[in-house]
């Protein structure tokens, strides 16, 4: 998968905001074998989940009074994955199956990765 150890998604992949707090990540150049492609997608999804759970600092305060403070915050991610091997489905179905997998992740207690398991 030609990736460096510190990257979450690869240069060839596409990340797009889908709406609200939902994002779509299109992983390209995965293996043609379903099980290998699923494993490759799982690695990227877990890297994303792990990266998003790292704490970060938020600056809060009022500009007028020049009072600033920072607080540490952490997020979690519910990630749904659908492995598409080019079987002629519509983009609507691909998004629907990915969305269904995301709701499985949310339903499992959040901060998880779940797959929609449909093969050709």
Secondary structure, 3 states (H helix, E strand, C coil): CCCCCCCCCCCCCEEEEEECCEEEEECCCCCCCHHHHHHHHHHHHHHHHHHHCCCEEEEEEECCCCEEEEEEECCCCCEEEECCCCCCCCHHHHHHHHHHHHHHHHHCCCCCEEEECCCC
